[in-house]
Amino acid sequence: MIRLQAVKPDEREKLFNLNQKYLYEMTNFYPDPLDENGILHYGYFDLYFTDPKRQAFFIFDDDMLVGFAMLNPYSCIGGQPDHTLAEFTIFPMYRRRHFARDAALLIVSIFPGRWEIKFNEKNLPAKKLWTSLAAPYRPAVHRLNEEETVLSFDTGK
């Protein structure tokens, strides 16, 4: 069964390492360069351990770590969301088992309210997941550019 576990401060390095793998995978869609030490930078990472409005979660299937999610209330379209899904991944070896859908449904059920979810149009599995998840809430679709779309919707309180 899918469950979320808040990332604790002493698990920062673990999240950092997992986030590096995720960021590497996202280089399929974004041309982010490695620094001189081979690190892909995520400018907001440290804020998940200092800003109380930001939350990071490990996603588990029973006791098996299968992914992570990072949420915050900051809009990239000038809105006032309660929740923005900043980052979300299910590790490649656990995909195609409905973990992403189950985790996404769990997240929006635990955190009701106004949501924004951004995805890259070239990331077809993400596009399918997020448009399907948001469909019952009749999302507004905001095209940021040719590649990025934000869905805004309200799940109710």
C-alpha positions, -999 to +999 in steps of 0.1 A: +000+000+000+013+035-009+022+058+019+040+090+024+067+097+050+079+132+057+116+136+050+134+143+083+164+167+085+188+138+091+176+123+058+187+153+038+216+135+022+194+106+012+169+130-005+198+149-021+211+117-036+177+106-049+170+141-063+203+139-082+191+108-100+157+125-107+174+156-120+196+135-143+165+119-157+149+153-162+179+163-184+159+144-211+136+175-210+157+204-197+193+212-206+206+216-171+244+213-169+266+195-144+288+217-122+326+210-120+319+183-093+293+165-114+263+179-095+230+190-110+218+220-091+183+224-077+182+259-064+154+253-039+167+221-023+181+236+009+148+255+014+130+222+020+149+220+053+145+257+063+112+270+049+083+256+069+060+261+039+080+235+019+075+198+025+093+168+011+081+132+013+094+098+006+069+076-012+068+040+000+049+009-012+046-009+022+083-007+033+099-003-001+110+032-010+096+039-045+099+076-050+096+111-035+075+142-038+082+179-029+054+204-023+052+241-016+026+269-019+045+290-044+029+297-078+047+299-111+017+315-128+009+343-103-018+324-086-024+317-049-023+279-046-024+261-013-002+234-029+022+232-058+037+199-067+073+210-073+089+176-078+075+141-081+090+109-092+086+072-090+119+055-096+121+038-130+123+002-117+089+007-099+070+024-128+040+008-146+027-006-113+002+023-106+024+037-078+025+071-094-012+074-097-018+060-062+008+083-047-007+113-066-042+105-055-030+101-019-012+135-020-042+154-033-065+137-008-042+145+022-037+181+010-070+194-003-074+228-017-060+249-047-033+231-066-008+238-093+011+211-111+036+218-138+049+193-164+069+192-195+049+185-226+076+162-239+073+141-207+044+121-220+039+098-190+039+129-167+014+147-190-009+117-189-007+113-152-013+149-143-041+156-168-058+124-157-055+133-120-067+168-125-096+160-150-123+155-123-116+190-110-119+207-144-084+223-144-074+256-159-046+249-184-018+275-185+008+271-212+040+288-199+058+282-232+060+255-260+073+229-235+057+236-201+021+235-189+006+242-155-027+228-144-045+247-117-075+232-100-093+231-067-100+198-049-121+215-022-114+218+014 
